Amino acid sequence: MVTSRYGFTVINTHAATPWIFYEHSTCVAPHGYRLITPLTGEDAYYALAVKTKDADTLITALEQAGLKVKTFADDQPF
């Protein structure tokens, strides 16, 4: 069980991970980075903090490699 700093309780880490990634994406954005999460199909989560200017190139490469990519845009829920 994980309790966040916002006071709500998350029962499993699979539910907490997207929230943690979203939190981190809002922290790195003001510093010129974008958080990208390639979905590999494994029971694991990965996140890459990349320079904003390089993000689109990396997203394209990951998609061409057959991976789904989450970027935490407002129109793209995890």
All heavy atoms as a GROMACS GRO file, in nm:
protein
  611
    1MET      N    1   0.084  -0.117   0.000
    1MET     CA    2   0.000   0.000   0.000
    1MET      C    3   0.089   0.124   0.000
    1MET      O    4   0.184   0.132   0.075
    1MET     CB    5  -0.092  -0.003   0.122
    1MET     CG    6  -0.196   0.105   0.118
    1MET     SD    7  -0.312   0.097   0.255
    1MET     CE    8  -0.386  -0.061   0.229
    2VAL      N    9   0.056   0.219  -0.084
    2VAL     CA   10   0.133   0.342  -0.096
    2VAL      C   11   0.043   0.459  -0.062
    2VAL      O   12  -0.067   0.469  -0.114
    2VAL     CB   13   0.186   0.358  -0.240
    2VAL    CG1   14   0.260   0.489  -0.255
    2VAL    CG2   15   0.274   0.240  -0.278
    3THR      N   16   0.089   0.547   0.023
    3THR     CA   17   0.015   0.668   0.053
    3THR      C   18   0.090   0.785  -0.007
    3THR      O   19   0.208   0.803   0.020
    3THR     CB   20   0.000   0.688   0.205
    3THR    OG1   21  -0.065   0.574   0.259
    3THR    CG2   22  -0.084   0.811   0.235
    4SER      N   23   0.023   0.862  -0.089
    4SER     CA   24   0.090   0.972  -0.155
    4SER      C   25   0.097   1.094  -0.064
    4SER      O   26   0.030   1.101   0.038
    4SER     CB   27   0.017   1.009  -0.284
    4SER     OG   28  -0.092   1.092  -0.256
    5ARG      N   29   0.174   1.191  -0.106
    5ARG     CA   30   0.184   1.314  -0.028
    5ARG      C   31   0.055   1.395  -0.035
    5ARG      O   32   0.037   1.491   0.037
    5ARG     CB   33   0.302   1.396  -0.074
    5ARG     CG   34   0.289   1.446  -0.215
    5ARG     CD   35   0.411   1.524  -0.256
    5ARG     NE   36   0.405   1.552  -0.398
    5ARG     CZ   37   0.482   1.637  -0.458
    5ARG    NH1   38   0.574   1.701  -0.391
    5ARG    NH2   39   0.472   1.658  -0.586
    6TYR      N   40  -0.036   1.356  -0.125
    6TYR     CA   41  -0.163   1.427  -0.138
    6TYR      C   42  -0.271   1.369  -0.048
    6TYR      O   43  -0.382   1.416  -0.047
    6TYR     CB   44  -0.209   1.426  -0.284
    6TYR     CG   45  -0.110   1.497  -0.373
    6TYR    CD1   46  -0.024   1.425  -0.453
    6TYR    CD2   47  -0.100   1.634  -0.372
    6TYR    CE1   48   0.069   1.490  -0.533
    6TYR    CE2   49  -0.007   1.700  -0.450
    6TYR     CZ   50   0.077   1.628  -0.530
    6TYR     OH   51   0.169   1.692  -0.607
    7GLY      N   52  -0.238   1.263   0.025
    7GLY     CA   53  -0.329   1.211   0.124
    7GLY      C   54  -0.422   1.101   0.079
    7GLY      O   55  -0.502   1.054   0.157
    8PHE      N   56  -0.416   1.056  -0.046
    8PHE     CA   57  -0.501   0.945  -0.085
    8PHE      C   58  -0.418   0.817  -0.087
    8PHE      O   59  -0.297   0.821  -0.098
    8PHE     CB   60  -0.571   0.968  -0.219
    8PHE     CG   61  -0.479   0.979  -0.337
    8PHE    CD1   62  -0.436   0.867  -0.404
    8PHE    CD2   63  -0.437   1.103  -0.381
    8PHE    CE1   64  -0.351   0.878  -0.513
    8PHE    CE2   65  -0.353   1.115  -0.489
    8PHE     CZ   66  -0.309   1.001  -0.556
    9THR      N   67  -0.484   0.704  -0.075
    9THR     CA   68  -0.415   0.577  -0.068
    9THR      C   69  -0.433   0.501  -0.198
    9THR      O   70  -0.542   0.493  -0.251
    9THR     CB   71  -0.472   0.492   0.048
    9THR    OG1   72  -0.455   0.567   0.168
    9THR    CG2   73  -0.400   0.360   0.060
   10VAL      N   74  -0.324   0.447  -0.248
   10VAL     CA   75  -0.326   0.365  -0.368
   10VAL      C   76  -0.298   0.223  -0.325
   10VAL      O   77  -0.202   0.197  -0.253
   10VAL     CB   78  -0.219   0.413  -0.469
   10VAL    CG1   79  -0.218   0.324  -0.591
   10VAL    CG2   80  -0.245   0.557  -0.507
   11ILE      N   81  -0.381   0.129  -0.367
   11ILE     CA   82  -0.370  -0.007  -0.318
   11ILE      C   83  -0.258  -0.086  -0.384
   11ILE      O   84  -0.193  -0.165  -0.320
   11ILE     CB   85  -0.505  -0.080  -0.332
   11ILE    CG1   86  -0.607  -0.011  -0.242
   11ILE    CG2   87  -0.494  -0.227  -0.299
   11ILE    CD1   88  -0.745  -0.064  -0.249
   12ASN      N   89  -0.233  -0.064  -0.510
   12ASN     CA   90  -0.125  -0.140  -0.573
   12ASN      C   91  -0.033  -0.048  -0.652
   12ASN      O   92  -0.071   0.061  -0.692
   12ASN     CB   93  -0.180  -0.252  -0.663
   12ASN     CG   94  -0.255  -0.198  -0.781
   12ASN    OD1   95  -0.203  -0.117  -0.856
   12ASN    ND2   96  -0.379  -0.242  -0.799
   13THR      N   97   0.087  -0.094  -0.676
   13THR     CA   98   0.186  -0.009  -0.742
   13THR      C   99   0.155   0.010  -0.890
   13THR      O  100   0.200   0.106  -0.950
   13THR     CB  101   0.328  -0.068  -0.728
   13THR    OG1  102   0.330  -0.199  -0.779
   13THR    CG2  103   0.373  -0.065  -0.585
   14HIS      N  104   0.079  -0.080  -0.952
   14HIS     CA  105   0.042  -0.062  -1.092
   14HIS      C  106  -0.045   0.062  -1.110
   14HIS      O  107  -0.038   0.129  -1.212
   14HIS     CB  108  -0.028  -0.185  -1.148
   14HIS     CG  109   0.064  -0.302  -1.165
   14HIS    ND1  110   0.161  -0.306  -1.262
   14HIS    CD2  111   0.076  -0.416  -1.094
   14HIS    CE1  112   0.228  -0.418  -1.252
   14HIS    NE2  113   0.179  -0.486  -1.151
   15ALA      N  114  -0.126   0.092  -1.010
   15ALA     CA  115  -0.207   0.214  -1.016
   15ALA      C  116  -0.124   0.337  -0.981
   15ALA      O  117  -0.150   0.445  -1.031
   15ALA     CB  118  -0.325   0.202  -0.920
   16ALA      N  119  -0.023   0.320  -0.897
   16ALA     CA  120   0.058   0.433  -0.854
   16ALA      C  121   0.160   0.476  -0.959
   16ALA      O  122   0.192   0.594  -0.969
   16ALA     CB  123   0.132   0.398  -0.724
   17THR      N  124   0.210   0.384  -1.038
   17THR     CA  125   0.317   0.415  -1.132
   17THR      C  126   0.279   0.523  -1.232
   17THR      O  127   0.356   0.618  -1.249
   17THR     CB  128   0.364   0.288  -1.204
   17THR    OG1  129   0.407   0.194  -1.106
   17THR    CG2  130   0.478   0.317  -1.298
   18PRO      N  131   0.163   0.518  -1.298
   18PRO     CA  132   0.129   0.627  -1.391
   18PRO      C  133   0.124   0.762  -1.321
   18PRO      O  134   0.166   0.863  -1.376
   18PRO     CB  135  -0.008   0.586  -1.445
   18PRO     CG  136  -0.011   0.438  -1.431
   18PRO     CD  137   0.066   0.409  -1.304
   19TRP      N  138   0.074   0.765  -1.199
   19TRP     CA  139   0.066   0.891  -1.125
   19TRP      C  140   0.206   0.944  -1.095
   19TRP      O  141   0.233   1.063  -1.110
   19TRP     CB  142  -0.014   0.872  -0.996
   19TRP     CG  143  -0.019   0.998  -0.916
   19TRP    CD1  144   0.052   1.027  -0.804
   19TRP    CD2  145  -0.097   1.114  -0.945
   19TRP    NE1  146   0.022   1.154  -0.761
   19TRP    CE2  147  -0.068   1.210  -0.846
   19TRP    CE3  148  -0.186   1.147  -1.046
   19TRP    CZ2  149  -0.128   1.336  -0.845
   19TRP    CZ3  150  -0.246   1.273  -1.042
   19TRP    CH2  151  -0.216   1.365  -0.943
   20ILE      N  152   0.296   0.856  -1.056
   20ILE     CA  153   0.433   0.896  -1.028
   20ILE      C  154   0.500   0.950  -1.154
   20ILE      O  155   0.569   1.052  -1.151
   20ILE     CB  156   0.513   0.779  -0.968
   20ILE    CG1  157   0.460   0.746  -0.829
   20ILE    CG2  158   0.662   0.809  -0.964
   20ILE    CD1  159   0.507   0.614  -0.773
   21PHE      N  160   0.479   0.884  -1.268
   21PHE     CA  161   0.534   0.932  -1.394
   21PHE      C  162   0.476   1.069  -1.430
   21PHE      O  163   0.547   1.157  -1.477
   21PHE     CB  164   0.510   0.833  -1.507
   21PHE     CG  165   0.602   0.714  -1.504
   21PHE    CD1  166   0.573   0.603  -1.580
   21PHE    CD2  167   0.718   0.712  -1.428
   21PHE    CE1  168   0.657   0.493  -1.581
   21PHE    CE2  169   0.804   0.603  -1.428
   21PHE     CZ  170   0.772   0.493  -1.505
   22TYR      N  171   0.346   1.086  -1.410
   22TYR     CA  172   0.285   1.215  -1.440
   22TYR      C  173   0.347   1.323  -1.352
   22TYR      O  174   0.382   1.430  -1.398
   22TYR     CB  175   0.134   1.211  -1.420
   22TYR     CG  176   0.072   1.347  -1.434
   22TYR    CD1  177   0.056   1.403  -1.561
   22TYR    CD2  178   0.035   1.421  -1.323
   22TYR    CE1  179   0.003   1.530  -1.575
   22TYR    CE2  180  -0.017   1.547  -1.336
   22TYR     CZ  181  -0.033   1.602  -1.462
   22TYR     OH  182  -0.083   1.728  -1.474
   23GLU      N  183   0.360   1.295  -1.223
   23GLU     CA  184   0.423   1.389  -1.130
   23GLU      C  185   0.562   1.427  -1.177
   23GLU      O  186   0.600   1.544  -1.176
   23GLU     CB  187   0.434   1.326  -0.990
   23GLU     CG  188   0.309   1.329  -0.910
   23GLU     CD  189   0.295   1.459  -0.835
   23GLU    OE1  190   0.387   1.499  -0.762
   23GLU    OE2  191   0.190   1.521  -0.852
   24HIS      N  192   0.639   1.328  -1.214
   24HIS     CA  193   0.777   1.353  -1.259
   24HIS      C  194   0.778   1.435  -1.388
   24HIS      O  195   0.863   1.522  -1.405
   24HIS     CB  196   0.852   1.221  -1.276
   24HIS     CG  197   0.998   1.238  -1.297
   24HIS    ND1  198   1.080   1.289  -1.200
   24HIS    CD2  199   1.077   1.215  -1.404
   24HIS    CE1  200   1.205   1.295  -1.247
   24HIS    NE2  201   1.205   1.250  -1.370
   25SER      N  202   0.684   1.408  -1.478
   25SER     CA  203   0.680   1.483  -1.604
   25SER      C  204   0.655   1.631  -1.578
   25SER      O  205   0.711   1.716  -1.648
   25SER     CB  206   0.574   1.426  -1.698
   25SER     OG  207   0.443   1.457  -1.655
   26THR      N  208   0.575   1.664  -1.478
   26THR     CA  209   0.550   1.805  -1.447
   26THR      C  210   0.671   1.870  -1.381
   26THR      O  211   0.686   1.992  -1.388
   26THR     CB  212   0.426   1.823  -1.357
   26THR    OG1  213   0.447   1.757  -1.232
   26THR    CG2  214   0.301   1.768  -1.424
   27CYS      N  215   0.756   1.791  -1.320
   27CYS     CA  216   0.878   1.844  -1.257
   27CYS      C  217   0.989   1.869  -1.358
   27CYS      O  218   1.064   1.966  -1.346
   27CYS     CB  219   0.929   1.748  -1.151
   27CYS     SG  220   0.822   1.734  -1.008
   28VAL      N  221   1.002   1.783  -1.458
   28VAL     CA  222   1.112   1.798  -1.554
   28VAL      C  223   1.080   1.896  -1.666
   28VAL      O  224   1.171   1.954  -1.726
   28VAL     CB  225   1.157   1.661  -1.613
   28VAL    CG1  226   1.205   1.568  -1.504
   28VAL    CG2  227   1.048   1.597  -1.696
   29ALA      N  228   0.952   1.918  -1.694
   29ALA     CA  229   0.912   2.006  -1.804
   29ALA      C  230   0.970   2.148  -1.794
   29ALA      O  231   1.021   2.200  -1.892
   29ALA     CB  232   0.760   2.010  -1.817
   30PRO      N  233   0.964   2.212  -1.678
   30PRO     CA  234   1.018   2.347  -1.669
   30PRO      C  235   1.170   2.355  -1.692
   30PRO      O  236   1.224   2.463  -1.713
   30PRO     CB  237   0.985   2.391  -1.527
   30PRO     CG  238   0.877   2.303  -1.481
   30PRO     CD  239   0.897   2.174  -1.554
   31HIS      N  240   1.236   2.242  -1.689
   31HIS     CA  241   1.381   2.237  -1.707
   31HIS      C  242   1.421   2.196  -1.849
   31HIS      O  243   1.536   2.163  -1.875
   31HIS     CB  244   1.444   2.142  -1.605
   31HIS     CG  245   1.414   2.183  -1.464
   31HIS    ND1  246   1.477   2.289  -1.402
   31HIS    CD2  247   1.324   2.134  -1.375
   31HIS    CE1  248   1.428   2.303  -1.280
   31HIS    NE2  249   1.335   2.211  -1.261
   32GLY      N  250   1.321   2.194  -1.938
   32GLY     CA  251   1.350   2.164  -2.079
   32GLY      C  252   1.351   2.017  -2.113
   32GLY      O  253   1.409   1.977  -2.214
   33TYR      N  254   1.286   1.935  -2.030
   33TYR     CA  255   1.280   1.791  -2.056
   33TYR      C  256   1.137   1.745  -2.070
   33TYR      O  257   1.044   1.808  -2.020
   33TYR     CB  258   1.346   1.712  -1.941
   33TYR     CG  259   1.496   1.723  -1.941
   33TYR    CD1  260   1.559   1.828  -1.873
   33TYR    CD2  261   1.575   1.632  -2.008
   33TYR    CE1  262   1.696   1.840  -1.873
   33TYR    CE2  263   1.712   1.643  -2.009
   33TYR     CZ  264   1.771   1.747  -1.942
   33TYR     OH  265   1.908   1.759  -1.943
   34ARG      N  266   1.121   1.634  -2.138
   34ARG     CA  267   0.990   1.571  -2.156
   34ARG      C  268   1.003   1.425  -2.115
   34ARG      O  269   1.099   1.358  -2.153
   34ARG     CB  270   0.951   1.584  -2.302
   34ARG     CG  271   0.810   1.545  -2.331
   34ARG     CD  272   0.776   1.595  -2.469
   34ARG     NE  273   0.657   1.530  -2.518
   34ARG     CZ  274   0.618   1.534  -2.643
   34ARG    NH1  275   0.689   1.600  -2.732
   34ARG    NH2  276   0.509   1.473  -2.679
   35LEU      N  277   0.909   1.377  -2.038
   35LEU     CA  278   0.911   1.238  -1.994
   35LEU      C  279   0.836   1.153  -2.096
   35LEU      O  280   0.722   1.181  -2.132
   35LEU     CB  281   0.844   1.225  -1.857
   35LEU     CG  282   0.874   1.095  -1.784
   35LEU    CD1  283   1.021   1.091  -1.741
   35LEU    CD2  284   0.785   1.081  -1.663
   36ILE      N  285   0.904   1.050  -2.144
   36ILE     CA  286   0.848   0.960  -2.244
   36ILE      C  287   0.849   0.820  -2.184
   36ILE      O  288   0.950   0.776  -2.129
   36ILE     CB  289   0.931   0.963  -2.373
   36ILE    CG1  290   0.924   1.103  -2.433
   36ILE    CG2  291   0.883   0.858  -2.472
   36ILE    CD1  292   1.016   1.123  -2.548
   37THR      N  293   0.737   0.751  -2.196
   37THR     CA  294   0.726   0.616  -2.142
   37THR      C  295   0.694   0.518  -2.254
   37THR      O  296   0.581   0.514  -2.302
   37THR     CB  297   0.615   0.610  -2.035
   37THR    OG1  298   0.642   0.708  -1.936
   37THR    CG2  299   0.608   0.475  -1.970
   38PRO      N  300   0.793   0.441  -2.298
   38PRO     CA  301   0.765   0.337  -2.398
   38PRO      C  302   0.700   0.217  -2.329
   38PRO      O  303   0.744   0.174  -2.223
   38PRO     CB  304   0.903   0.302  -2.452
   38PRO     CG  305   1.000   0.343  -2.347
   38PRO     CD  306   0.935   0.452  -2.268
   39LEU      N  307   0.593   0.166  -2.388
   39LEU     CA  308   0.524   0.049  -2.333
   39LEU      C  309   0.576  -0.073  -2.406
   39LEU      O  310   0.552  -0.090  -2.525
   39LEU     CB  311   0.374   0.065  -2.347
   39LEU     CG  312   0.316   0.190  -2.281
   39LEU    CD1  313   0.167   0.200  -2.309
   39LEU    CD2  314   0.343   0.190  -2.132
   40THR      N  315   0.647  -0.158  -2.335
   40THR     CA  316   0.715  -0.271  -2.396
   40THR      C  317   0.633  -0.399  -2.396
   40THR      O  318   0.672  -0.497  -2.457
   40THR     CB  319   0.847  -0.299  -2.323
   40THR    OG1  320   0.818  -0.335  -2.188
   40THR    CG2  321   0.938  -0.178  -2.325
   41GLY      N  322   0.522  -0.399  -2.324
   41GLY     CA  323   0.443  -0.520  -2.312
   41GLY      C  324   0.485  -0.604  -2.193
   41GLY      O  325   0.423  -0.705  -2.162
   42GLU      N  326   0.590  -0.565  -2.127
   42GLU     CA  327   0.637  -0.635  -2.007
   42GLU      C  328   0.558  -0.587  -1.886
   42GLU      O  329   0.490  -0.486  -1.890
   42GLU     CB  330   0.786  -0.607  -1.983
   42GLU     CG  331   0.877  -0.654  -2.092
   42GLU     CD  332   1.022  -0.614  -2.066
   42GLU    OE1  333   1.054  -0.570  -1.954
   42GLU    OE2  334   1.102  -0.626  -2.159
   43ASP      N  335   0.573  -0.658  -1.777
   43ASP     CA  336   0.511  -0.617  -1.652
   43ASP      C  337   0.609  -0.524  -1.579
   43ASP      O  338   0.649  -0.549  -1.465
   43ASP     CB  339   0.477  -0.739  -1.566
   43ASP     CG  340   0.392  -0.701  -1.446
   43ASP    OD1  341   0.324  -0.597  -1.452
   43ASP    OD2  342   0.394  -0.776  -1.347
   44ALA      N  343   0.650  -0.420  -1.650
   44ALA     CA  344   0.745  -0.323  -1.596
   44ALA      C  345   0.720  -0.190  -1.664
   44ALA      O  346   0.665  -0.186  -1.774
   44ALA     CB  347   0.888  -0.369  -1.620
   45TYR      N  348   0.757  -0.084  -1.599
   45TYR     CA  349   0.742   0.050  -1.657
   45TYR      C  350   0.879   0.112  -1.673
   45TYR      O  351   0.966   0.097  -1.588
   45TYR     CB  352   0.659   0.139  -1.564
   45TYR     CG  353   0.515   0.096  -1.551
   45TYR    CD1  354   0.473   0.021  -1.442
   45TYR    CD2  355   0.422   0.131  -1.646
   45TYR    CE1  356   0.341  -0.017  -1.428
   45TYR    CE2  357   0.289   0.093  -1.635
   45TYR     CZ  358   0.249   0.019  -1.525
   45TYR     OH  359   0.119  -0.019  -1.513
   46TYR      N  360   0.897   0.185  -1.782
   46TYR     CA  361   1.021   0.256  -1.810
   46TYR      C  362   0.986   0.401  -1.841
   46TYR      O  363   0.881   0.428  -1.900
   46TYR     CB  364   1.094   0.194  -1.930
   46TYR     CG  365   1.126   0.049  -1.910
   46TYR    CD1  366   1.042  -0.050  -1.958
   46TYR    CD2  367   1.241   0.010  -1.842
   46TYR    CE1  368   1.071  -0.184  -1.938
   46TYR    CE2  369   1.271  -0.124  -1.822
   46TYR     CZ  370   1.185  -0.220  -1.871
   46TYR     OH  371   1.214  -0.352  -1.851
   47ALA      N  372   1.073   0.492  -1.804
   47ALA     CA  373   1.052   0.632  -1.837
   47ALA      C  374   1.186   0.693  -1.878
   47ALA      O  375   1.289   0.664  -1.818
   47ALA     CB  376   0.995   0.707  -1.718
   48LEU      N  377   1.180   0.774  -1.981
   48LEU     CA  378   1.299   0.841  -2.031
   48LEU      C  379   1.276   0.991  -2.023
   48LEU      O  380   1.176   1.042  -2.076
   48LEU     CB  381   1.325   0.803  -2.177
   48LEU     CG  382   1.328   0.653  -2.208
   48LEU    CD1  383   1.321   0.630  -2.357
   48LEU    CD2  384   1.454   0.593  -2.150
   49ALA      N  385   1.366   1.062  -1.959
   49ALA     CA  386   1.361   1.208  -1.958
   49ALA      C  387   1.454   1.255  -2.069
   49ALA      O  388   1.574   1.231  -2.064
   49ALA     CB  389   1.404   1.263  -1.823
   50VAL      N  390   1.396   1.317  -2.172
   50VAL     CA  391   1.476   1.360  -2.287
   50VAL      C  392   1.456   1.510  -2.308
   50VAL      O  393   1.353   1.567  -2.271
   50VAL     CB  394   1.439   1.283  -2.416
   50VAL    CG1  395   1.467   1.135  -2.400
   50VAL    CG2  396   1.295   1.304  -2.453
   51LYS      N  397   1.554   1.572  -2.369
   51LYS     CA  398   1.542   1.714  -2.401
   51LYS      C  399   1.418   1.735  -2.488
   51LYS      O  400   1.392   1.656  -2.580
   51LYS     CB  401   1.665   1.763  -2.478
   51LYS     CG  402   1.791   1.762  -2.395
   51LYS     CD  403   1.805   1.895  -2.328
   51LYS     CE  404   1.942   1.902  -2.261
   51LYS     NZ  405   1.952   2.018  -2.176
   52THR      N  406   1.342   1.835  -2.460
   52THR     CA  407   1.218   1.862  -2.533
   52THR      C  408   1.243   1.870  -2.683
   52THR      O  409   1.165   1.818  -2.762
   52THR     CB  410   1.154   1.992  -2.482
   52THR    OG1  411   1.130   1.977  -2.340
   52THR    CG2  412   1.023   2.022  -2.551
   53LYS      N  413   1.355   1.932  -2.723
   53LYS     CA  414   1.384   1.947  -2.866
   53LYS      C  415   1.410   1.813  -2.935
   53LYS      O  416   1.393   1.802  -3.056
   53LYS     CB  417   1.503   2.041  -2.888
   53LYS     CG  418   1.634   1.988  -2.835
   53LYS     CD  419   1.748   2.088  -2.860
   53LYS     CE  420   1.878   2.037  -2.811
   53LYS     NZ  421   1.933   1.928  -2.889
   54ASP      N  422   1.447   1.709  -2.860
   54ASP     CA  423   1.475   1.577  -2.917
   54ASP      C  424   1.359   1.478  -2.901
   54ASP      O  425   1.365   1.367  -2.953
   54ASP     CB  426   1.599   1.517  -2.850
   54ASP     CG  427   1.722   1.603  -2.868
   54ASP    OD1  428   1.734   1.666  -2.975
   54ASP    OD2  429   1.806   1.606  -2.776
   55ALA      N  430   1.255   1.518  -2.831
   55ALA     CA  431   1.147   1.425  -2.795
   55ALA      C  432   1.075   1.367  -2.917
   55ALA      O  433   1.052   1.246  -2.924
   55ALA     CB  434   1.048   1.494  -2.702
   56ASP      N  435   1.039   1.451  -3.012
   56ASP     CA  436   0.965   1.401  -3.128
   56ASP      C  437   1.044   1.299  -3.209
   56ASP      O  438   0.990   1.200  -3.256
   56ASP     CB  439   0.920   1.516  -3.218
   56ASP     CG  440   0.811   1.600  -3.153
   56ASP    OD1  441   0.738   1.548  -3.066
   56ASP    OD2  442   0.799   1.718  -3.188
   57THR      N  443   1.174   1.320  -3.220
   57THR     CA  444   1.260   1.225  -3.292
   57THR      C  445   1.261   1.091  -3.221
   57THR      O  446   1.250   0.985  -3.284
   57THR     CB  447   1.404   1.281  -3.303
   57THR    OG1  448   1.398   1.407  -3.370
   57THR    CG2  449   1.494   1.186  -3.379
   58LEU      N  450   1.273   1.093  -3.089
   58LEU     CA  451   1.276   0.969  -3.012
   58LEU      C  452   1.141   0.898  -3.017
   58LEU      O  453   1.135   0.776  -3.034
   58LEU     CB  454   1.316   0.995  -2.866
   58LEU     CG  455   1.320   0.872  -2.777
   58LEU    CD1  456   1.422   0.769  -2.828
   58LEU    CD2  457   1.353   0.911  -2.634
   59ILE      N  458   1.034   0.973  -3.006
   59ILE     CA  459   0.900   0.913  -3.012
   59ILE      C  460   0.880   0.843  -3.147
   59ILE      O  461   0.832   0.729  -3.152
   59ILE     CB  462   0.791   1.019  -2.988
   59ILE    CG1  463   0.795   1.064  -2.843
   59ILE    CG2  464   0.653   0.967  -3.025
   59ILE    CD1  465   0.713   1.188  -2.814
   60THR      N  466   0.919   0.908  -3.254
   60THR     CA  467   0.907   0.849  -3.387
   60THR      C  468   0.987   0.720  -3.397
   60THR      O  469   0.939   0.618  -3.448
   60THR     CB  470   0.953   0.948  -3.496
   60THR    OG1  471   0.870   1.065  -3.488
   60THR    CG2  472   0.943   0.888  -3.634
   61ALA      N  473   1.110   0.721  -3.347
   61ALA     CA  474   1.195   0.602  -3.352
   61ALA      C  475   1.136   0.487  -3.271
   61ALA      O  476   1.136   0.371  -3.315
   61ALA     CB  477   1.335   0.635  -3.302
   62LEU      N  478   1.083   0.517  -3.152
   62LEU     CA  479   1.022   0.412  -3.069
   62LEU      C  480   0.898   0.355  -3.136
   62LEU      O  481   0.877   0.233  -3.134
   62LEU     CB  482   0.988   0.468  -2.930
   62LEU     CG  483   1.107   0.502  -2.840
   62LEU    CD1  484   1.061   0.581  -2.718
   62LEU    CD2  485   1.181   0.377  -2.799
   63GLU      N  486   0.817   0.441  -3.196
   63GLU     CA  487   0.696   0.393  -3.265
   63GLU      C  488   0.733   0.310  -3.388
   63GLU      O  489   0.667   0.210  -3.416
   63GLU     CB  490   0.606   0.510  -3.301
   63GLU     CG  491   0.540   0.570  -3.178
   63GLU     CD  492   0.459   0.696  -3.208
   63GLU    OE1  493   0.484   0.760  -3.313
   63GLU    OE2  494   0.374   0.730  -3.124
   64GLN      N  495   0.837   0.350  -3.459
   64GLN     CA  496   0.881   0.271  -3.575
   64GLN      C  497   0.935   0.136  -3.532
   64GLN      O  498   0.930   0.040  -3.609
   64GLN     CB  499   0.987   0.349  -3.654
   64GLN     CG  500   0.929   0.463  -3.732
   64GLN     CD  501   1.036   0.546  -3.802
   64GLN    OE1  502   1.154   0.534  -3.776
   64GLN    NE2  503   0.991   0.633  -3.892
   65ALA      N  504   0.984   0.126  -3.408
   65ALA     CA  505   1.032  -0.001  -3.355
   65ALA      C  506   0.917  -0.088  -3.304
   65ALA      O  507   0.939  -0.198  -3.257
   65ALA     CB  508   1.132   0.024  -3.243
   66GLY      N  509   0.794  -0.036  -3.313
   66GLY     CA  510   0.676  -0.115  -3.276
   66GLY      C  511   0.629  -0.095  -3.133
   66GLY      O  512   0.543  -0.169  -3.086
   67LEU      N  513   0.680   0.005  -3.064
   67LEU     CA  514   0.638   0.030  -2.926
   67LEU      C  515   0.531   0.138  -2.922
   67LEU      O  516   0.532   0.231  -3.003
   67LEU     CB  517   0.756   0.076  -2.842
   67LEU     CG  518   0.870  -0.024  -2.826
   67LEU    CD1  519   0.987   0.040  -2.754
   67LEU    CD2  520   0.822  -0.147  -2.750
   68LYS      N  521   0.440   0.124  -2.827
   68LYS     CA  522   0.347   0.233  -2.797
   68LYS      C  523   0.420   0.327  -2.703
   68LYS      O  524   0.500   0.284  -2.620
   68LYS     CB  525   0.221   0.179  -2.730
   68LYS     CG  526   0.135   0.095  -2.821
   68LYS     CD  527   0.011   0.051  -2.750
   68LYS     CE  528  -0.074  -0.036  -2.841
   68LYS     NZ  529  -0.193  -0.083  -2.773
   69VAL      N  530   0.391   0.455  -2.714
   69VAL     CA  531   0.461   0.555  -2.634
   69VAL      C  532   0.360   0.646  -2.566
   69VAL      O  533   0.267   0.694  -2.629
   69VAL     CB  534   0.555   0.640  -2.723
   69VAL    CG1  535   0.627   0.745  -2.641
   69VAL    CG2  536   0.656   0.551  -2.795
   70LYS      N  537   0.380   0.670  -2.438
   70LYS     CA  538   0.298   0.764  -2.362
   70LYS      C  539   0.384   0.885  -2.329
   70LYS      O  540   0.500   0.871  -2.291
   70LYS     CB  541   0.245   0.701  -2.233
   70LYS     CG  542   0.152   0.583  -2.257
   70LYS     CD  543   0.027   0.629  -2.327
   70LYS     CE  544  -0.068   0.511  -2.349
   70LYS     NZ  545  -0.186   0.548  -2.421
   71THR      N  546   0.324   1.003  -2.344
   71THR     CA  547   0.400   1.126  -2.321
   71THR      C  548   0.334   1.217  -2.217
   71THR      O  549   0.382   1.326  -2.194
   71THR     CB  550   0.416   1.205  -2.451
   71THR    OG1  551   0.287   1.239  -2.500
   71THR    CG2  552   0.494   1.125  -2.554
   72PHE      N  553   0.224   1.174  -2.159
   72PHE     CA  554   0.154   1.249  -2.056
   72PHE      C  555   0.098   1.381  -2.107
   72PHE      O  556   0.085   1.477  -2.033
   72PHE     CB  557   0.243   1.270  -1.933
   72PHE     CG  558   0.290   1.139  -1.878
   72PHE    CD1  559   0.413   1.088  -1.911
   72PHE    CD2  560   0.208   1.064  -1.797
   72PHE    CE1  561   0.454   0.965  -1.865
   72PHE    CE2  562   0.247   0.942  -1.749
   72PHE     CZ  563   0.371   0.892  -1.783
   73ALA      N  564   0.063   1.385  -2.234
   73ALA     CA  565  -0.007   1.500  -2.288
   73ALA      C  566  -0.150   1.498  -2.233
   73ALA      O  567  -0.202   1.393  -2.196
   73ALA     CB  568  -0.009   1.495  -2.440
   74ASP      N  569  -0.213   1.615  -2.228
   74ASP     CA  570  -0.348   1.623  -2.174
   74ASP      C  571  -0.448   1.535  -2.246
   74ASP      O  572  -0.542   1.485  -2.187
   74ASP     CB  573  -0.398   1.768  -2.177
   74ASP     CG  574  -0.323   1.857  -2.080
   74ASP    OD1  575  -0.269   1.804  -1.981
   74ASP    OD2  576  -0.319   1.978  -2.103
   75ASP      N  577  -0.428   1.515  -2.376
   75ASP     CA  578  -0.523   1.436  -2.455
   75ASP      C  579  -0.484   1.289  -2.463
   75ASP      O  580  -0.540   1.214  -2.539
   75ASP     CB  581  -0.535   1.494  -2.596
   75ASP     CG  582  -0.403   1.491  -2.672
   75ASP    OD1  583  -0.298   1.472  -2.608
   75ASP    OD2  584  -0.406   1.510  -2.794
   76GLN      N  585  -0.386   1.248  -2.382
   76GLN     CA  586  -0.338   1.109  -2.389
   76GLN      C  587  -0.328   1.051  -2.247
   76GLN      O  588  -0.222   1.052  -2.187
   76GLN     CB  589  -0.202   1.106  -2.457
   76GLN     CG  590  -0.150   0.965  -2.480
   76GLN     CD  591  -0.005   0.966  -2.527
   76GLN    OE1  592   0.080   1.019  -2.458
   76GLN    NE2  593   0.020   0.907  -2.640
   77PRO      N  594  -0.438   0.999  -2.194
   77PRO     CA  595  -0.430   0.938  -2.061
   77PRO      C  596  -0.342   0.814  -2.063
   77PRO      O  597  -0.328   0.750  -2.166
   77PRO     CB  598  -0.574   0.903  -2.028
   77PRO     CG  599  -0.642   0.892  -2.161
   77PRO     CD  600  -0.569   0.986  -2.254
   78PHE      N  601  -0.283   0.781  -1.951
   78PHE     CA  602  -0.192   0.666  -1.942
   78PHE      C  603  -0.269   0.538  -1.958
   78PHE      O  604  -0.372   0.514  -1.912
   78PHE     CB  605  -0.120   0.668  -1.808
   78PHE     CG  606   0.000   0.579  -1.807
   78PHE    CD1  607   0.124   0.625  -1.847
   78PHE    CD2  608  -0.010   0.449  -1.765
   78PHE    CE1  609   0.234   0.543  -1.846
   78PHE    CE2  610   0.100   0.366  -1.764
   78PHE     CZ  611   0.222   0.414  -1.804
   0.00000   0.00000   0.00000
